[in-house]
């Protein structure tokens, strides 16, 4: 049996295999996942934000677990707010305010504009 733990403090998703075998291997969508860890019973899939979806299972030398489909419903049209993105938004806002101010200045400074009484 493969169990999933997606409620970790660091936001990572960890799979745990209950098979007791020294030659344990992990598979995702039919492809073997190479492990370079001491604890082969646990497979860290990384952050849940990265959407680690797929069909996972573990296999020992004599038997294998049932497949487990992992799917995180994430926002596909969202943007990641890192420093570069926020800087881009701030820069675009400053430019748009400047252009608006220039437009108002030129329109207000035109001769021949009469105010109605």
ABEGO torsion letter per residue (X at the ends): XBBBBAABAAGBBBBBBABBBAABBBBBGGBBBBBABABAABBBAEBAAAGBBEBBBBBBAABBBBBBBBBBBBBAABBBBBAAAAAAAAAAAAAAAAAAAAAAAAAAABBGBBBBX
